[in-house]
Amino acid sequence: MSAPPRQLPAAAIPDGCPPWEGMSTRRWTQASVPRWVPVRVPLRVILLVNLCALLAACGLAD
């Protein structure tokens, strides 16, 4: 298991920067875009891939 992230030293934090703890972090995380978004694949692409797989399987079967 990986180690938990370490805290940034106080000297590295710019002046006037609000702390990122608790609810403000959770709110920012929920407002951001999801990391993985399903992509809509056109039906013709799905059919073409299936057709190619079928032809390849028939070719390997001979």
C-alpha positions as a Markdown table, in Angstrom:
| # | Residue | x | y | z |
|---|---|---|---|---|
| 1 | Met | 0.0 | 0.0 | 0.0 |
| 2 | Ser | 1.3 | 3.5 | -0.8 |
| 3 | Ala | 2.2 | 6.0 | 1.9 |
| 4 | Pro | -0.2 | 8.8 | 2.6 |
| 5 | Pro | 0.7 | 12.2 | 1.0 |
| 6 | Arg | 3.0 | 14.4 | 3.0 |
| 7 | Gln | 2.0 | 17.9 | 4.1 |
| 8 | Leu | 3.6 | 20.8 | 2.3 |
| 9 | Pro | 6.0 | 22.8 | 4.4 |
| 10 | Ala | 4.7 | 26.1 | 5.7 |
| 11 | Ala | 7.4 | 28.0 | 3.9 |
| 12 | Ala | 6.2 | 26.6 | 0.5 |
| 13 | Ile | 2.7 | 28.0 | 0.9 |
| 14 | Pro | 2.2 | 31.6 | -0.5 |
| 15 | Asp | 1.0 | 34.4 | 1.8 |
| 16 | Gly | -2.8 | 34.7 | 1.7 |
| 17 | Cys | -3.4 | 31.2 | 0.5 |
| 18 | Pro | -6.4 | 29.7 | 2.3 |
| 19 | Pro | -6.0 | 26.2 | 3.8 |
| 20 | Trp | -7.3 | 23.3 | 1.8 |
| 21 | Glu | -8.9 | 21.2 | 4.5 |
| 22 | Gly | -12.3 | 19.7 | 5.0 |
| 23 | Met | -15.3 | 21.1 | 3.3 |
| 24 | Ser | -13.6 | 23.5 | 0.9 |
| 25 | Thr | -11.5 | 20.6 | -0.5 |
| 26 | Arg | -14.6 | 18.4 | -0.8 |
| 27 | Arg | -16.6 | 21.2 | -2.5 |
| 28 | Trp | -13.7 | 21.8 | -5.0 |
| 29 | Thr | -13.5 | 18.1 | -5.8 |
| 30 | Gln | -17.2 | 17.7 | -6.4 |
| 31 | Ala | -17.3 | 20.8 | -8.7 |
| 32 | Ser | -14.5 | 19.5 | -10.9 |
| 33 | Val | -15.0 | 17.4 | -14.0 |
| 34 | Pro | -15.1 | 13.6 | -13.5 |
| 35 | Arg | -11.8 | 11.9 | -14.3 |
| 36 | Trp | -13.4 | 9.3 | -16.5 |
| 37 | Val | -16.3 | 10.2 | -18.7 |
| 38 | Pro | -17.8 | 7.5 | -21.0 |
| 39 | Val | -17.5 | 8.3 | -24.7 |
| 40 | Arg | -20.5 | 7.7 | -26.9 |
| 41 | Val | -19.5 | 5.4 | -29.8 |
| 42 | Pro | -21.5 | 5.6 | -33.0 |
| 43 | Leu | -23.5 | 2.5 | -33.8 |
| 44 | Arg | -21.8 | 2.1 | -37.2 |
| 45 | Val | -18.4 | 1.9 | -35.4 |
| 46 | Ile | -19.6 | -0.8 | -33.1 |
| 47 | Leu | -21.1 | -2.7 | -36.1 |
| 48 | Leu | -17.9 | -2.3 | -38.1 |
| 49 | Val | -15.8 | -3.6 | -35.2 |
| 50 | Asn | -18.1 | -6.6 | -34.8 |
| 51 | Leu | -18.0 | -7.3 | -38.5 |
| 52 | Cys | -14.2 | -7.2 | -38.5 |
| 53 | Ala | -14.0 | -9.5 | -35.5 |
| 54 | Leu | -16.4 | -12.0 | -37.2 |
| 55 | Leu | -14.3 | -11.9 | -40.5 |
| 56 | Ala | -11.1 | -12.4 | -38.5 |
| 57 | Ala | -12.6 | -15.3 | -36.6 |
| 58 | Cys | -13.8 | -16.9 | -39.8 |
| 59 | Gly | -10.4 | -16.4 | -41.4 |
| 60 | Leu | -8.6 | -18.0 | -38.4 |
| 61 | Ala | -11.1 | -20.9 | -38.4 |
| 62 | Asp | -10.0 | -22.0 | -41.9 |
